[in-house]
Amino acid sequence: MRSDFRSAEVREILDLIDAFAEVTMPFSTVEYHISSRKRLVEDLRATIGSA
């Protein structure tokens, strides 16, 4: 997995993650930990933000 993002790329990716989060449905608490929303919003945001 790529981890050497320039700051402009990080901002662009985080903007895309935010847009995705706005249009996706939330998952129930029971299934959230295995949901695509968690993987593509919460987990990816944390990974990109720490790069």
N, CA, C and O atoms as CSV, one atom per row, in Angstrom:
chain,resi,resn,atom,element,x,y,z
A,1,MET,N,N,0.834,-1.173,0.000
A,1,MET,CA,C,0.000,0.000,0.000
A,1,MET,C,C,0.887,1.248,0.000
A,1,MET,O,O,1.859,1.332,0.751
A,2,ARG,N,N,0.553,2.167,-0.812
A,2,ARG,CA,C,1.333,3.404,-0.927
A,2,ARG,C,C,1.184,4.239,0.340
A,2,ARG,O,O,0.098,4.316,0.915
A,3,SER,N,N,2.265,4.855,0.770
A,3,SER,CA,C,2.208,5.683,1.975
A,3,SER,C,C,3.011,6.972,1.851
A,3,SER,O,O,3.141,7.710,2.827
A,4,ASP,N,N,3.545,7.253,0.677
A,4,ASP,CA,C,4.368,8.450,0.495
A,4,ASP,C,C,3.613,9.525,-0.297
A,4,ASP,O,O,3.983,9.853,-1.425
A,5,PHE,N,N,2.571,10.055,0.297
A,5,PHE,CA,C,1.739,11.043,-0.370
A,5,PHE,C,C,2.258,12.450,-0.124
A,5,PHE,O,O,2.692,12.776,0.981
A,6,ARG,N,N,2.211,13.276,-1.148
A,6,ARG,CA,C,2.509,14.704,-0.972
A,6,ARG,C,C,1.327,15.353,-0.268
A,6,ARG,O,O,0.218,14.818,-0.306
A,7,SER,N,N,1.542,16.480,0.365
A,7,SER,CA,C,0.470,17.125,1.141
A,7,SER,C,C,-0.739,17.464,0.271
A,7,SER,O,O,-1.873,17.363,0.738
A,8,ALA,N,N,-0.522,17.860,-0.970
A,8,ALA,CA,C,-1.639,18.154,-1.870
A,8,ALA,C,C,-2.448,16.893,-2.157
A,8,ALA,O,O,-3.676,16.942,-2.241
A,9,GLU,N,N,-1.763,15.774,-2.305
A,9,GLU,CA,C,-2.450,14.504,-2.529
A,9,GLU,C,C,-3.254,14.095,-1.299
A,9,GLU,O,O,-4.382,13.619,-1.423
A,10,VAL,N,N,-2.684,14.278,-0.130
A,10,VAL,CA,C,-3.382,13.933,1.110
A,10,VAL,C,C,-4.680,14.724,1.209
A,10,VAL,O,O,-5.732,14.156,1.499
A,11,ARG,N,N,-4.612,16.019,0.974
A,11,ARG,CA,C,-5.816,16.864,1.047
A,11,ARG,C,C,-6.861,16.403,0.043
A,11,ARG,O,O,-8.047,16.341,0.368
A,12,GLU,N,N,-6.437,16.080,-1.166
A,12,GLU,CA,C,-7.360,15.628,-2.211
A,12,GLU,C,C,-8.016,14.299,-1.832
A,12,GLU,O,O,-9.222,14.128,-2.006
A,13,ILE,N,N,-7.234,13.378,-1.322
A,13,ILE,CA,C,-7.768,12.076,-0.909
A,13,ILE,C,C,-8.732,12.240,0.257
A,13,ILE,O,O,-9.799,11.625,0.272
A,14,LEU,N,N,-8.365,13.066,1.235
A,14,LEU,CA,C,-9.252,13.290,2.375
A,14,LEU,C,C,-10.553,13.954,1.938
A,14,LEU,O,O,-11.610,13.654,2.492
A,15,ASP,N,N,-10.496,14.850,0.957
A,15,ASP,CA,C,-11.714,15.451,0.415
A,15,ASP,C,C,-12.602,14.398,-0.241
A,15,ASP,O,O,-13.823,14.431,-0.086
A,16,LEU,N,N,-11.994,13.464,-0.974
A,16,LEU,CA,C,-12.758,12.379,-1.596
A,16,LEU,C,C,-13.382,11.471,-0.546
A,16,LEU,O,O,-14.527,11.045,-0.695
A,17,ILE,N,N,-12.643,11.174,0.508
A,17,ILE,CA,C,-13.173,10.354,1.596
A,17,ILE,C,C,-14.365,11.058,2.238
A,17,ILE,O,O,-15.381,10.422,2.517
A,18,ASP,N,N,-14.249,12.361,2.474
A,18,ASP,CA,C,-15.350,13.122,3.059
A,18,ASP,C,C,-16.581,13.097,2.160
A,18,ASP,O,O,-17.700,12.935,2.647
A,19,ALA,N,N,-16.386,13.256,0.862
A,19,ALA,CA,C,-17.505,13.210,-0.086
A,19,ALA,C,C,-18.172,11.838,-0.066
A,19,ALA,O,O,-19.399,11.739,-0.077
A,20,PHE,N,N,-17.367,10.785,-0.037
A,20,PHE,CA,C,-17.904,9.427,0.033
A,20,PHE,C,C,-18.703,9.237,1.321
A,20,PHE,O,O,-19.783,8.646,1.302
A,21,ALA,N,N,-18.180,9.732,2.428
A,21,ALA,CA,C,-18.854,9.596,3.717
A,21,ALA,C,C,-20.208,10.293,3.725
A,21,ALA,O,O,-21.148,9.818,4.362
A,22,GLU,N,N,-20.310,11.409,3.027
A,22,GLU,CA,C,-21.561,12.154,2.978
A,22,GLU,C,C,-22.666,11.415,2.234
A,22,GLU,O,O,-23.842,11.572,2.565
A,23,VAL,N,N,-22.310,10.617,1.240
A,23,VAL,CA,C,-23.332,9.977,0.415
A,23,VAL,C,C,-23.605,8.523,0.777
A,23,VAL,O,O,-24.549,7.929,0.256
A,24,THR,N,N,-22.807,7.947,1.649
A,24,THR,CA,C,-23.038,6.554,2.013
A,24,THR,C,C,-23.916,6.459,3.253
A,24,THR,O,O,-23.908,7.336,4.116
A,25,MET,N,N,-24.656,5.392,3.313
A,25,MET,CA,C,-25.529,5.133,4.450
A,25,MET,C,C,-24.695,4.663,5.634
A,25,MET,O,O,-23.722,3.930,5.458
A,26,PRO,N,N,-25.066,5.075,6.823
A,26,PRO,CA,C,-24.387,4.531,8.007
A,26,PRO,C,C,-24.803,3.078,8.222
A,26,PRO,O,O,-25.889,2.672,7.810
A,27,PHE,N,N,-23.957,2.313,8.855
A,27,PHE,CA,C,-24.259,0.924,9.162
A,27,PHE,C,C,-24.704,0.821,10.613
A,27,PHE,O,O,-24.439,1.708,11.424
A,28,SER,N,N,-25.374,-0.257,10.920
A,28,SER,CA,C,-25.766,-0.468,12.314
A,28,SER,C,C,-24.519,-0.706,13.152
A,28,SER,O,O,-23.468,-1.080,12.632
A,29,THR,N,N,-24.647,-0.489,14.431
A,29,THR,CA,C,-23.527,-0.683,15.346
A,29,THR,C,C,-23.003,-2.110,15.283
A,29,THR,O,O,-21.799,-2.337,15.403
A,30,VAL,N,N,-23.884,-3.054,15.101
A,30,VAL,CA,C,-23.503,-4.475,15.073
A,30,VAL,C,C,-22.600,-4.797,13.889
A,30,VAL,O,O,-21.631,-5.542,14.036
A,31,GLU,N,N,-22.903,-4.250,12.731
A,31,GLU,CA,C,-22.126,-4.586,11.529
A,31,GLU,C,C,-21.099,-3.526,11.131
A,31,GLU,O,O,-20.364,-3.719,10.162
A,32,TYR,N,N,-21.035,-2.428,11.849
A,32,TYR,CA,C,-20.129,-1.337,11.467
A,32,TYR,C,C,-18.677,-1.780,11.388
A,32,TYR,O,O,-17.969,-1.394,10.458
A,33,HIS,N,N,-18.222,-2.575,12.333
A,33,HIS,CA,C,-16.802,-2.966,12.364
A,33,HIS,C,C,-16.362,-3.763,11.141
A,33,HIS,O,O,-15.164,-3.855,10.875
A,34,ILE,N,N,-17.305,-4.345,10.385
A,34,ILE,CA,C,-16.962,-5.096,9.172
A,34,ILE,C,C,-17.457,-4.392,7.909
A,34,ILE,O,O,-17.401,-4.963,6.820
A,35,SER,N,N,-17.936,-3.170,8.046
A,35,SER,CA,C,-18.551,-2.464,6.920
A,35,SER,C,C,-17.513,-1.810,5.998
A,35,SER,O,O,-16.388,-1.509,6.396
A,36,SER,N,N,-17.942,-1.609,4.761
A,36,SER,CA,C,-17.098,-0.881,3.809
A,36,SER,C,C,-16.954,0.567,4.244
A,36,SER,O,O,-15.925,1.190,3.980
A,37,ARG,N,N,-17.964,1.112,4.904
A,37,ARG,CA,C,-17.869,2.496,5.383
A,37,ARG,C,C,-16.723,2.639,6.381
A,37,ARG,O,O,-15.954,3.596,6.298
A,38,LYS,N,N,-16.600,1.716,7.308
A,38,LYS,CA,C,-15.505,1.777,8.280
A,38,LYS,C,C,-14.169,1.659,7.558
A,38,LYS,O,O,-13.240,2.421,7.826
A,39,ARG,N,N,-14.079,0.707,6.647
A,39,ARG,CA,C,-12.828,0.451,5.930
A,39,ARG,C,C,-12.450,1.619,5.025
A,39,ARG,O,O,-11.281,2.004,4.972
A,40,LEU,N,N,-13.429,2.193,4.307
A,40,LEU,CA,C,-13.133,3.226,3.313
A,40,LEU,C,C,-13.238,4.648,3.845
A,40,LEU,O,O,-12.815,5.591,3.176
A,41,VAL,N,N,-13.796,4.812,5.036
A,41,VAL,CA,C,-13.888,6.161,5.606
A,41,VAL,C,C,-12.986,6.270,6.828
A,41,VAL,O,O,-11.992,6.995,6.801
A,42,GLU,N,N,-13.316,5.573,7.874
A,42,GLU,CA,C,-12.570,5.700,9.131
A,42,GLU,C,C,-11.132,5.179,9.007
A,42,GLU,O,O,-10.177,5.886,9.331
A,43,ASP,N,N,-10.992,3.936,8.536
A,43,ASP,CA,C,-9.658,3.331,8.476
A,43,ASP,C,C,-8.752,4.024,7.455
A,43,ASP,O,O,-7.586,4.302,7.736
A,44,LEU,N,N,-9.297,4.298,6.273
A,44,LEU,CA,C,-8.486,4.942,5.237
A,44,LEU,C,C,-8.122,6.371,5.638
A,44,LEU,O,O,-6.998,6.814,5.400
A,45,ARG,N,N,-9.062,7.091,6.241
A,45,ARG,CA,C,-8.766,8.455,6.701
A,45,ARG,C,C,-7.619,8.437,7.714
A,45,ARG,O,O,-6.724,9.280,7.658
A,46,ALA,N,N,-7.649,7.489,8.626
A,46,ALA,CA,C,-6.582,7.383,9.626
A,46,ALA,C,C,-5.244,7.019,8.976
A,46,ALA,O,O,-4.200,7.549,9.355
A,47,THR,N,N,-5.282,6.124,8.010
A,47,THR,CA,C,-4.050,5.711,7.322
A,47,THR,C,C,-3.453,6.868,6.521
A,47,THR,O,O,-2.252,7.125,6.598
A,48,ILE,N,N,-4.280,7.554,5.764
A,48,ILE,CA,C,-3.815,8.664,4.936
A,48,ILE,C,C,-3.368,9.821,5.813
A,48,ILE,O,O,-2.358,10.463,5.523
A,49,GLY,N,N,-4.091,10.089,6.862
A,49,GLY,CA,C,-3.765,11.194,7.749
A,49,GLY,C,C,-2.458,11.008,8.486
A,49,GLY,O,O,-1.811,11.987,8.858
A,50,SER,N,N,-2.058,9.762,8.704
A,50,SER,CA,C,-0.815,9.492,9.425
A,50,SER,C,C,0.371,9.325,8.483
A,50,SER,O,O,1.505,9.153,8.932
A,51,ALA,N,N,0.110,9.376,7.169
A,51,ALA,CA,C,1.199,9.192,6.186
A,51,ALA,C,C,2.047,10.426,6.061
A,51,ALA,O,O,3.000,10.444,5.282
